[in-house]
Amino acid sequence: MTPLTLLTFGAAVAIALVPLALGDAAAETAKKLRVPASMGAALSAGPSAKAAKDMPVMLRNQVMLDGSMIRLGDLFRNAPADKVEIPIAYAPSPGRRAVFDARWLYRTAHANGLTWRPLSRKVQAVVERRSRVVGRREIEALVMDVLRERGLEDNEIVELSNRITRIHLPTDNSARIDIEDIYHDERTGRMTAFLVAQTGEPGAQRMRITGTIFRTVDVPIIKRHIMPGEIIRKRDIDFQRRKVAAVRRDTVLDLATLVGMTPIRGARAGAPVRITEIRRPLVIDKGGLVTIVHKIDQMMLTAQGKALDAGSTGDTIRVRNVRSKTVVEARVVGPSQVVVGTNPLTALH
């Protein structure tokens, strides 16, 4: 290879790397370096166009689409630019997929002038369409909105009976779900509704759903584990909405009934509280010394006693007079203090 040949080869490489926007400059450079005009023109056009034209057409085996139409370029890579947008089939419904076999693919490629042939009969293309999924909770909310317009109360909810309830919509934001008909039996609480997916495409998806309307109530829930003797504060309580039928009759529903009380055996976090599980905090321990009080007009008589029972404010407990050993019943009015109302002389002497 002569030095001139080397120079010419090096110039050709240099020109090949020039961007397409510099086509005229590339041709001029080729002329100065004694490169044939035909080669200069080819170089000015750039290698990418020729490379793309010469690349073989290849099948895409897995395709994800958003639109409702499958185009030639979706299935075949390196298809000519003027044929990429040719529609060849309807896309599957949102969230579904379609499988195209080797025979159909070959006929489609041949009909559109593509030089492609399947290597075997097992060749196939799987086209899947993306979707926006509307789930169970969204459908329940949609049904409840319609029922609210028809008089459904705020403390009533709808619970669907369908095991799997979801609708696939196109990724286009204009798609929506409408309720065509809805029926509600107020006696049994049963509900039936007919939904339709408005997508603007043929073959709209329809669904029949059933459910039950339940009355609910806000139930106080303990937020943390509380030990016996601890006072239940307002900050320890949260509320959860539950079905009335699932709430026991002795469940505490009033916040005022719960605040200031203490659990008898401990209160579990996240659980409702039954009235039999709480009591007022103990202010007198069993065996503790107490002051026995009796009021007469403007006079107050007192004696020392020993508590035979533990008690909270308002409880009636047994107390033994330390001096006379007499046992009486007294009402707890505060820490270490009880009041007797009948037979005060027996209790105080």
C-alpha positions as CSV (number, residue, x, y, z in Angstrom):
1,M,0.0,0.0,0.0
2,T,1.5,3.3,-1.1
3,P,1.7,6.4,1.1
4,L,-0.9,8.0,-1.2
5,T,-3.3,5.1,-0.6
6,L,-2.9,5.4,3.1
7,L,-3.6,9.1,2.9
8,T,-6.7,8.6,0.9
9,F,-8.0,5.9,3.3
10,G,-7.3,8.1,6.3
11,A,-9.2,11.0,4.6
12,A,-12.2,8.7,3.9
13,V,-12.3,7.7,7.6
14,A,-12.1,11.3,8.6
15,I,-14.9,12.3,6.3
16,A,-17.1,9.4,7.5
17,L,-17.0,10.9,11.0
18,V,-18.2,14.3,9.9
19,P,-21.9,15.0,11.0
20,L,-24.6,15.0,8.4
21,A,-25.1,18.8,8.7
22,L,-21.6,19.2,7.1
23,G,-22.5,17.3,3.9
24,D,-21.2,20.1,1.5
25,A,-18.0,20.5,3.4
26,A,-17.5,16.7,3.3
27,A,-18.0,16.6,-0.4
28,E,-15.5,19.5,-0.9
29,T,-13.0,17.7,1.3
30,A,-13.4,14.5,-0.7
31,K,-12.7,16.5,-3.9
32,K,-9.5,18.0,-2.5
33,L,-8.3,14.6,-1.4
34,R,-8.9,13.1,-4.8
35,V,-11.8,10.9,-3.5
36,P,-14.3,10.0,-6.3
37,A,-17.4,12.2,-6.4
38,S,-19.7,9.3,-6.0
39,M,-17.9,8.3,-2.7
40,G,-18.1,11.9,-1.5
41,A,-21.8,12.0,-2.1
42,A,-22.3,8.7,-0.2
43,L,-20.3,10.0,2.7
44,S,-22.2,13.2,2.8
45,A,-25.5,11.3,3.1
46,G,-24.0,9.6,6.2
47,P,-23.7,5.9,7.0
48,S,-26.7,5.7,9.3
49,A,-29.3,5.8,6.5
50,K,-27.6,3.1,4.4
51,A,-27.0,1.0,7.5
52,A,-30.7,1.3,8.5
53,K,-31.7,0.3,5.0
54,D,-29.5,-2.7,4.9
55,M,-30.4,-4.0,8.4
56,P,-32.7,-7.1,8.3
57,V,-36.3,-6.9,9.5
58,M,-36.6,-8.6,12.8
59,L,-39.7,-9.7,14.9
60,R,-40.4,-8.2,18.3
61,N,-41.5,-11.2,20.4
62,Q,-42.8,-9.1,23.4
63,V,-44.7,-5.9,22.8
64,M,-46.3,-3.5,25.3
65,L,-48.8,-1.0,23.9
66,D,-50.9,1.9,25.2
67,G,-53.1,2.6,22.2
68,S,-56.0,0.6,20.7
69,M,-54.2,-0.2,17.4
70,I,-51.2,-2.4,16.5
71,R,-49.0,-0.9,13.8
72,L,-46.4,-2.6,11.6
73,G,-43.5,-1.0,13.4
74,D,-44.8,-2.4,16.8
75,L,-44.2,-5.9,15.6
76,F,-41.3,-5.6,13.2
77,R,-38.0,-3.9,14.0
78,N,-36.2,-2.1,11.2
79,A,-39.3,-1.8,9.1
80,P,-39.1,1.0,6.4
81,A,-39.9,4.4,7.8
82,D,-42.9,4.8,5.4
83,K,-44.5,1.6,6.7
84,V,-43.9,1.8,10.4
85,E,-47.3,3.5,11.1
86,I,-49.4,1.1,9.0
87,P,-52.2,-0.3,11.2
88,I,-52.4,-4.1,11.0
89,A,-54.6,-5.2,13.9
90,Y,-56.7,-4.1,16.9
91,A,-54.8,-4.2,20.2
92,P,-56.2,-6.4,22.9
93,S,-58.4,-4.9,25.7
94,P,-56.6,-3.0,28.4
95,G,-54.9,-5.4,30.8
96,R,-55.2,-8.2,28.3
97,R,-52.8,-9.7,25.8
98,A,-53.0,-11.3,22.3
99,V,-50.7,-13.9,20.7
100,F,-49.9,-13.9,17.0
101,D,-48.6,-17.1,15.4
102,A,-46.0,-17.6,12.8
103,R,-48.4,-18.0,9.9
104,W,-50.3,-14.8,10.6
105,L,-47.0,-12.9,11.1
106,Y,-45.6,-14.1,7.8
107,R,-48.8,-13.2,5.9
108,T,-48.7,-9.7,7.4
109,A,-45.1,-9.1,6.6
110,H,-45.5,-10.4,3.1
111,A,-48.6,-8.3,2.4
112,N,-46.7,-5.2,3.5
113,G,-43.6,-5.9,1.5
114,L,-41.3,-6.9,4.4
115,T,-38.5,-9.4,3.7
116,W,-39.1,-11.5,6.8
117,R,-39.8,-15.2,7.3
118,P,-40.2,-17.1,10.5
119,L,-37.5,-19.6,11.4
120,S,-40.1,-22.1,12.6
121,R,-43.8,-22.6,13.3
122,K,-43.2,-22.0,17.0
123,V,-42.3,-18.3,16.4
124,Q,-44.9,-16.0,17.9
125,A,-45.4,-12.4,19.1
126,V,-47.1,-11.6,22.3
127,V,-48.8,-8.1,22.5
128,E,-49.9,-6.8,25.9
129,R,-51.8,-3.6,26.5
130,R,-51.1,-1.4,29.5
131,S,-54.0,-0.4,31.6
132,R,-55.0,1.8,34.5
133,V,-56.5,-0.5,37.1
134,V,-59.6,0.6,39.1
135,G,-59.7,-1.6,42.2
136,R,-62.3,-2.7,44.7
137,R,-62.1,0.3,47.0
138,E,-62.5,2.8,44.1
139,I,-65.6,0.9,42.8
140,E,-67.1,0.8,46.3
141,A,-66.5,4.6,46.6
142,L,-68.2,5.1,43.3
143,V,-71.2,3.1,44.2
144,M,-71.5,4.9,47.6
145,D,-71.4,8.3,45.9
146,V,-74.4,7.3,43.8
147,L,-76.3,5.8,46.8
148,R,-75.5,8.9,48.9
149,E,-77.4,10.9,46.3
150,R,-80.3,8.5,46.9
151,G,-80.3,8.9,50.6
152,L,-77.6,6.6,51.9
153,E,-76.6,7.8,55.4
154,D,-73.1,8.9,56.4
155,N,-72.8,5.9,58.8
156,E,-73.6,3.4,56.1
157,I,-71.1,1.7,53.9
158,V,-71.1,-0.7,50.9
159,E,-69.2,-3.9,50.9
160,L,-68.9,-5.7,47.6
161,S,-69.6,-9.5,47.4
162,N,-67.5,-10.1,44.2
163,R,-64.2,-11.9,45.1
164,I,-62.1,-10.2,42.4
165,T,-63.5,-6.8,41.6
166,R,-61.3,-4.6,39.3
167,I,-61.7,-3.0,35.9
168,H,-58.9,-2.3,33.4
169,L,-59.1,1.1,31.7
170,P,-56.9,2.5,28.9
171,T,-54.0,4.6,30.1
172,D,-55.8,7.6,28.5
173,N,-57.1,9.8,31.3
174,S,-60.4,10.4,29.6
175,A,-61.5,6.8,30.2
176,R,-64.0,6.5,33.1
177,I,-66.5,4.2,34.8
178,D,-70.2,4.9,34.9
179,I,-73.0,3.2,36.7
180,E,-75.8,2.3,34.3
181,D,-78.3,0.9,36.9
182,I,-78.3,0.3,40.7
183,Y,-80.8,-1.4,42.9
184,H,-81.0,-1.4,46.7
185,D,-83.3,-3.4,48.9
186,E,-83.6,-1.4,52.1
187,R,-85.0,-4.3,54.0
188,T,-82.2,-6.8,53.4
189,G,-79.5,-4.3,52.6
190,R,-78.6,-6.1,49.4
191,M,-77.4,-4.0,46.4
192,T,-76.9,-4.7,42.7
193,A,-75.2,-2.4,40.3
194,F,-74.2,-2.5,36.6
195,L,-71.0,-0.8,35.6
196,V,-69.7,0.2,32.2
197,A,-66.2,1.3,31.3
198,Q,-66.4,4.4,29.0
199,T,-63.3,4.1,26.9
200,G,-64.4,5.4,23.5
201,E,-63.5,2.0,21.9
202,P,-65.8,-0.7,20.5
203,G,-66.8,-3.5,22.9
204,A,-67.1,-1.5,26.1
205,Q,-66.4,-3.6,29.2
206,R,-69.4,-4.2,31.4
207,M,-69.6,-5.7,34.9
208,R,-72.4,-6.7,37.3
209,I,-71.5,-6.3,40.9
210,T,-73.4,-7.2,44.1
211,G,-72.9,-6.2,47.7
212,T,-74.4,-5.4,51.1
213,I,-75.0,-2.1,52.8
214,F,-74.0,-2.1,56.5
215,R,-74.6,0.4,59.3
216,T,-71.4,1.4,61.0
217,V,-70.3,3.0,64.3
218,D,-67.1,4.8,65.4
219,V,-65.6,2.6,68.1
220,P,-62.9,3.9,70.6
221,I,-59.7,1.9,70.2
222,I,-56.7,1.8,72.6
223,K,-53.6,3.0,70.7
224,R,-51.0,1.4,73.0
225,H,-50.9,-1.4,75.5
226,I,-52.0,-0.1,78.9
227,M,-51.2,-2.0,82.1
228,P,-53.6,-2.4,85.1
229,G,-53.5,0.6,87.3
230,E,-52.5,3.0,84.5
231,I,-55.0,5.7,83.8
232,I,-56.5,5.8,80.3
233,R,-56.1,9.3,78.8
234,K,-57.7,10.9,75.8
235,R,-54.4,10.8,73.9
236,D,-54.4,7.0,74.3
237,I,-57.6,6.6,72.3
238,D,-58.3,6.5,68.6
239,F,-61.4,5.7,66.6
240,Q,-62.2,3.0,64.0
241,R,-65.3,2.6,62.0
242,R,-66.8,-0.9,62.4
243,K,-70.0,-2.6,61.4
244,V,-72.7,-2.3,64.0
245,A,-73.4,-6.1,63.7
246,A,-69.8,-6.9,64.5
247,V,-69.6,-4.8,67.7
248,R,-70.5,-6.5,71.0
249,R,-73.2,-5.0,73.1
250,D,-71.0,-4.3,76.1
251,T,-68.3,-2.5,74.0
252,V,-67.5,1.0,75.2
253,L,-68.6,3.6,72.6
254,D,-68.6,6.8,74.6
255,L,-65.3,8.5,75.0
256,A,-66.3,10.0,78.4
257,T,-66.9,6.5,79.7
258,L,-63.4,5.4,78.9
259,V,-61.2,8.4,79.8
260,G,-60.0,8.3,83.4
261,M,-60.6,4.5,83.8
262,T,-58.0,1.8,84.2
263,P,-58.0,-1.7,82.7
264,I,-58.6,-4.6,85.0
265,R,-56.2,-7.0,83.3
266,G,-54.5,-4.7,80.8
267,A,-55.8,-3.3,77.5
268,R,-54.4,-4.5,74.1
269,A,-53.4,-2.0,71.5
270,G,-55.8,-1.8,68.5
271,A,-58.6,-3.5,70.3
272,P,-62.1,-2.2,71.4
273,V,-62.7,-2.1,75.2
274,R,-65.6,-3.8,76.9
275,I,-67.3,-2.3,79.9
276,T,-66.3,-5.3,82.0
277,E,-62.6,-4.8,81.2
278,I,-62.2,-1.4,82.9
279,R,-62.9,0.2,86.2
280,R,-62.2,3.4,88.0
281,P,-58.6,3.6,89.4
282,L,-58.2,2.2,92.9
283,V,-57.8,4.8,95.6
284,I,-57.9,2.3,98.5
285,D,-55.9,-0.9,98.6
286,K,-57.1,-4.0,100.4
287,G,-55.7,-4.0,103.9
288,G,-54.8,-0.3,103.8
289,L,-55.7,2.1,106.7
290,V,-58.6,4.4,106.0
291,T,-60.4,7.3,107.7
292,I,-64.1,6.5,108.5
293,V,-66.1,9.7,108.2
294,H,-69.7,10.6,109.2
295,K,-71.1,14.1,108.8
296,I,-73.9,15.4,110.9
297,D,-75.1,18.9,109.9
298,Q,-72.0,21.1,110.6
299,M,-70.2,18.4,112.6
300,M,-67.9,15.6,111.2
301,L,-67.0,12.5,113.2
302,T,-64.0,10.3,112.2
303,A,-62.5,7.0,113.2
304,Q,-59.6,4.9,111.9
305,G,-60.4,1.7,110.0
306,K,-58.8,-1.0,107.9
307,A,-60.1,-1.7,104.4
308,L,-61.1,-5.3,103.8
309,D,-61.6,-4.7,100.1
310,A,-59.9,-2.6,97.5
311,G,-62.0,0.2,96.1
312,S,-62.3,3.1,93.6
313,T,-64.1,6.3,94.2
314,G,-67.8,5.6,94.4
315,D,-67.4,1.9,95.4
316,T,-68.9,0.5,98.5
317,I,-66.4,-1.6,100.5
318,R,-66.1,-3.3,103.8
319,V,-64.2,-1.6,106.6
320,R,-63.2,-2.8,110.0
321,N,-63.1,-0.3,112.9
322,V,-59.5,-0.6,114.3
323,R,-60.7,0.1,117.8
324,S,-64.0,-1.7,118.1
325,K,-63.3,-4.4,115.5
326,T,-66.8,-3.7,114.1
327,V,-67.1,-4.3,110.3
328,V,-69.3,-1.9,108.4
329,E,-69.9,-1.0,104.7
330,A,-68.7,2.4,103.6
331,R,-68.6,4.4,100.4
332,V,-65.2,5.4,99.0
333,V,-65.0,9.2,98.5
334,G,-61.3,9.6,98.0
335,P,-57.8,8.3,98.7
336,S,-57.9,6.5,102.1
337,Q,-61.3,8.0,103.0
338,V,-64.7,6.4,103.3
339,V,-68.1,7.7,104.5
340,V,-70.7,5.8,106.5
341,G,-74.3,6.8,106.3
342,T,-76.3,4.4,108.6
343,N,-75.4,3.3,112.1
344,P,-72.6,5.8,112.5
345,L,-72.2,5.1,116.2
346,T,-71.5,1.4,115.4
347,A,-69.0,2.3,112.8
348,L,-67.2,5.0,114.8
349,H,-67.1,3.4,118.2
